[in-house]
Amino acid sequence: MKILLTSDVFPPDCGGSGWSTFFLAKGLLNAGYSVKVLTYDNGPKGITTENYEGVDVIRINRTKAPDLISRILEKKRSGSRYTSQLKKIINDEKPDIVHAAHLLSGLYTYNVLKEDQIPYIVTVRDYWPICLYSTMIYDGKPCPGCNSERMKQCFAEYNKKFSSLSQVALPALKAEMKSRQEVLQNAARVVFVSDFLNKKVNAKIPNLNSVTIPNGLDFGHIKNILADKPAMQIKPEYMLYIGKIEPYKGSEILKRIIQSHDVKLPIVIIGEGSGRNELVDLAQASDRRAAFFNWLPNGEVLHLMKRAGMLLFPSVWDEPLSRVLLESSAIGLPAVAMATGGTPEIITNNENGILVKNSDAFLSAVIELQDDKKRIKNLSKNHRQVGSTRYNQDKLVKHWGKLYEEVLAKGKK
C-alpha cells in the first residue's frame, strides 16, 4: 500500500506534531508500507528532497513572516507550491491514501482531492477545527468556544498592528473556520489523538466519521538517543518542567513551587514565555537551585528527562494529549499533573503518576513525592509499562494498517 503523509512540519526542526508524523512514517515503513512525506520547511528556498533517517521527504520552503500582511502573502506563495507539488505526487505516484497530519496540510489535501477518487484521512492533534488559533485560549484563559466577538478579540490580540481591522476581517475569519470544518466533514476518516479531543470537536462538528488513535513512541529511536552522551551534564535528581511559561500552562503553580521552603529539589525549566523572567527572578530571590533553558533539541530533552526525579505538568489548559507526557512514559519519569484534557488518558492517579485538580493539591503532591523513593520507583515502573504497551508505535501501526484497509474497502466518503 502506498501512503502519502502530508504535514505542516517535520524533523529535525519541529515540535511534537512533526515528531509524531515521523514516528508514524517510520513505523509504517517497518511494517512494509510504502511511505512518502510532503511537508513545509524553514530551510532553503524552493523545493528540496531528502531521505531523513530512512523516510523520503519533500520539503516546501516557508519563510517566517513578521506581520499579518506578510503572513497572508507568504501563505499564498508557499501554499501554491505545496498544492502544486501535492498534485504532482498524486499524478506521478498515485498513492492509495493521503494522510494529512495537521491544519495546513489538511486544507491543501482537501482542496486537491475533493474532485479526486483517492480517499484522504486527517489527524487532529489540537483544536484547529474549532479554534481560529488552535489553542482554545481566550484572553489568557481557557476559551468556551468561538463566536463573533471572541474571533475579533483574538484577531486583535494576535495581530496588534492591525487590530482596528478586526470587524473587516470577520467574514474572512468565519470563512476560514468553515473551510476547516469541511476538511473534517469530507474526510474518509478523522483520527483524533485522544478521546477527550474526539468528544470536544464532535460536540461542535457533529457526525464526523472519527476514531481515536494516540500519538506513538519509537522506543528504538529513544534508546539510541539515550545511548549517546548528553551535551549537558546536570546532577540528578531534580524537578523538570517542559513547556511554554504562560498562565494557562501553569506558570502560577511554578511560582509557588519555586517559592516554597518545603520543596527541597532543584528545578530545571525548559521553555519560553511571558512568565519566564519572573520565574528567574523568584528563583534568585528565594535561593532556589534552578536552571533555565530555551527550547532544546529533542535528544537533549530526553537526556534531561532520564536524570530527573519527577516531571511537573501544571497545565490548567485542556491539553489534547501532551507529547511531553508521552515521552516521559518512555523514560519512566513519573509526573505530578493537573487532571485536565487528555492527560487522564495517559496518567492514572497513584498508578503511573499523580493527578490533582488545583494548585494547592499540586504543591502538596510535589512535597509528598519528593522524598518517597519507593513510591517514585513504583510510579516509574508503571509509567514505563504504560508507554510500552499503550503508546508503542510498532503496536499502534497495526491500528493504522487496519484503518487504511477499512478506508480503501469503503472508498472515498
N, C-alpha and C positions, 0 to 999 in steps of 0.2 A: 504494500500500500504506500502511495506517495502522499506525503503530508507537507504542506507549506505552512509554516508558522510565521504570521505577520505580527510584528511587535513595535512598540514605540521606543524601547530601549533594550540594550543587550550588553553583556560584559565585554570588557572589564570595567568600563566607567558607567556604572548604573547602580540603582537601588534594588530593593527586593523583587520588584516585578520582573526586571531583566534577568536576575539570577534564577528566579523560578522558571522562566521560559527556557533558560539554558539547561537547567537540570531536567526539565521535561524533554527537551531535544535529545540530550544525552541518553536518557532512559529509553526513549523511543528507538534511537539508533541501536542501542544494545539489544533491544528486543527484536531487531530485524526490519524495522520500518525504514523507508527512505524519507529523509527529512532535509528540508532547506529552510533557512530563516531569512526573512526580509525585515530590516529594521532601520530606524534612524540612527544617526551617529553625529557626534560633535567634532569629528576629525576633519580630514582634508576635504576640500570642495569637490563636488561631483559625486560619482558612484564608485565605490570600491568593493572588491570581493576578497574574501579570505577564508581560510579554514581555521576556525578558532577552537582549539582543543578537540578536534575531530568533527566539528559542526560546520557545514558550509554556510557562510553568511554573506549576504549582500547588504551593504550599508549605504544609506542615503544621507548625504550631508545636511545638517540643520544647524544654523548658527543661532546663538543665543541673542535674542532681541531685547533692548533695554526698555522699550515703552510699547504702548498699545498699538500705535500705527505700525511700528517696525515689526511687531509680532504678527499682525494681520498680513502684512506683505510677505514676511518670511514663511508663514503657514501656507500661504497661497503658492509661493515658489517651491518650497520643499514638498508640499502636498501633491503638486503636479508631477514632480519627479517620482515620488513614491507611487502614485497611481499608474504612471506610465510603465514603471518597472514591474509593478504587480501584474498589469495586463500582459506584459512581455513574458513573464514567467509562466503565467497561466496558458498563454497561447503556445509557447515553446515546449513546456514540460508537462502540461496537462495533469496537474495534481488531482488526486481523488477527493481530497478535502482541504479546505483552507481554514486554519485555526487562528483566529485573531486573539491576541493576548492582552490588548488594552484599548484605551479610548480612541486615539487617532487611527491606529491600525484597524480597529473595528469599523470606524466610519468609512475609511477608504476601501476596506474589504467589501462592505455592504454596497457601496456605490458602484464598484466594479462588477460585483456578482449578482446584483439584483435582476439583471436580464440574462444571466447565465444559468446553466443547469448544475454547475458544481456547487454542492452544499457547503455552507460555512458554519462554524461554531464560534462562539466568543466566550472568553473567560473574563469574569468580573471580579476584580480584587479590591476595589474600593467603591466609593459612592458616585462615580461619574454618571451613571444613568439617571440619577435623581438629584444631583447637586452640581451646579454650574462649575464650581471649582473643586469638586470631587472629595471634599473634606467633611461635609455636614457640620461645619463650624460657622457660626454667625456672630459677629461682634465679639469674637474671642471665646465664645461658649458653644456647647453643643446646639445644633440647629434643629428645629422641629420639621423643617422642610421648606422648599422653595415656594414663594408667592411673588407677586409683582414687586412689592415693597422691599422684600429681602433681596431679590435679584438686583434691584437698583442699588441697594446699600452695599452689597458685595462687589458689584461692578465698581462703585466709587472707592471702596476700600482697596481693591486690588489695582486700580488704575487712578491713583490720586491726581495725577496731572490732567486727566480727562474726566474727573468726577462730575463736572457740570453736564456731561453728555449722557448721564445715566438714563434719563427719560427717553432721549432719542434712540439710545441703544437697545431699549427694552424689547421691541419687536424682534430684533436680531437675536437677542438672548433667548427669547421664547422659541424661536425657530431652531436654535442650536439644541435646546433641550428636547424638542420634538424629534429632531433627526437622531439624537442618541437613543431615544425610546424605540424608534423604528428599527435601529440596528438590532436590538434585542428581540423585537416582535417578529422580525423576519428571519432570525437565525434558526437553523435546523435544531440547535440546542444551545442553551445558555448555561454555562458552568460557573457556579459561584464557589468561592474558596471556603466558605463557612455556611452552616445552616442559618446562623444569625443574619448574615448578609442576604442570603437567599430569601428569607422571610421578609426582611425590611424592604428590599427592592420590589418583591412581588406585591407588597401592600400598596405600593404606588403605581406599579405597572402590572396589573393582574393578568393571569392566564398565559404566563410565559412557559415555554417548554424547557424547564430548568431542572438542574441536578446539582448536587454538591460534591465536588472533588477537591480536597485541600491541596495547597502547595506542597511539593515534596522536597526531600532532602537526599542529596547524593552522599552517602556515608563514605564511599571510597574516595571521593574528592576531598571531603573534610579530613579524612585520615591522612591523606597525602600532604595536605597543608600543615597539619599539626606535627607531621614528621620533620618538617623544616625548622630551622632555628628562627625564633622571632626576632624582628628588628629591634624591639624594645624589651628591656628586662625590668619588670616591676615585681617586687617581692609580694608573694601571696601571703595572706588572703585579704581580700578587700570586697567592698560592695561595688557593684558595677551598674551604671546606668548608660543606656544607648538610645539616643533619640533627640528630637528637637526639644529645646529648652523653652517651652511655652506653657502657659497656664493649663491649656486643655490636655497637655501631655503630663501634667502633674508636677510642674515646677514648684508650686507652693508646698507640696509634700516634701520635695527635695530640700527646700529651705529648712523645714522643721527637722529633718534628719541631720543636716549639717550642723544645726544649732543645738541639737540635743546632747546633753552631757552623758546620757545613758547609752548612747550609741558609741561603741568603742572602735569599731573597724574603720580604717581609712576608706575613702570613696574615690572611685575613678569614673569620670563623666566623659562620654564621647558624644559630641553633638554641638550644634549651634542654635541660636535663637535669641529672642528679645530678653530672656531672663538670665543669660549666661554671665554677664558682668556682675550682676547682683549675687549670684552664687559664688563667684570667685571672691568677691569682697567679704561675703559672710564666712567663707572658709578661712580666709586670712584673719578676720576679726575673732573667730572662735577657736583659732589654733587647730582647726580640723586638718588632719593629714589628707590632702586631696590632690588629684592630678586631673587636669582638664585637657582634652584633645579635640581638635576639629575632626571632621569626618575622616575616617581611616579606611585603607583597603580592607576588603572582606577578610583576607587572611590574617591581618593583624588583629582584627576584632575577634576572630575565633581564638587566637592565642591568648588574648586578654580574658576571654570567657573561661578558657581552660584553667587559668590561675586564680580566678575569682572565687570568693566564698559564697556569695549569693547575688542574684540579679534583682535589681529594683525595677519594677514595672508599674509606676504610679499613675498611668494614664486614666484620666476621668472621662476621656472621649471613648466612644464606642469603636474600638479597634476592630476592623473586619476579621483579620487573622494575622497577627504580628509575625513577621519573618524573624524578628529578634527572639521571640519565644520559641519558635520552631527550632532555630539553630541552638538555643540553649538546651533543648531536649536532646540534640545530637551530642552535645558535650556532657550532659548530665549536670547542668548548672541549675539548681532549684531557684525559683523566683518567688518573691513576695509581690503579688499583683492585685490590682483593682479588678473586681469581677464585672467588667464591662464588655459589651460587644461580643466578639467571638472568643475572647480569652478563656471562658469556662469550657470551651470545646477542647482546649489544649491542656488546661490545668484542672485537676480535681482536687478540691481543698483537702489538705493534710495527707494526700497520697503522693503527688509528684510536685507539690508546690503549696503555697499559701494564698488563698483568695480572701480578700476583705472588701468591705463596702464603703468605708470612709477613711479620712486621713488619720483619725485617732487610732483606729484599728490597724492601719498600715504601720504607723510608728511603733505601736506595741508589738506587732508581729516581728518587725526587724529586731527590736531589742531582745525579744524572747528567743529568736532563732540564732542570733549571733554566737552564742556560747554553747548551743546544743549540738555538739558534733555528731552524736548518734542519730539525731533526727535529720540533720543535714545529709548524712550518709544514706539514710533510707529514702529520703526525698530524691536524692541524686540518682540512686539506683532505679527507682520507679520512673523518674523523668526520662532517663535514657531508654528505658523499656518502652515508654510511650512513643518516643521518637522513632525507634527502630521498627515498631510494629504498625503504627498508625500513619507515619509520615515518610516512610522509606520509599523513595522514588521507584525503585525496582518493583515494589509491590503495587504502587499506585498505577504504574504503566499498564497493568492488567485491566484496571478500570477504564483507562483511556482507550485501550485497544477494543474493549467491549463497546464503549460508547461510539467510537468511529465505525465499527461494524454495524451497529444499530442505525446510525445516520445514513450510511451507504445503502443499507437494505430498504430504508424508507424513502430515500431520495430527498430532493430539496423540499423544504417546507412550502 
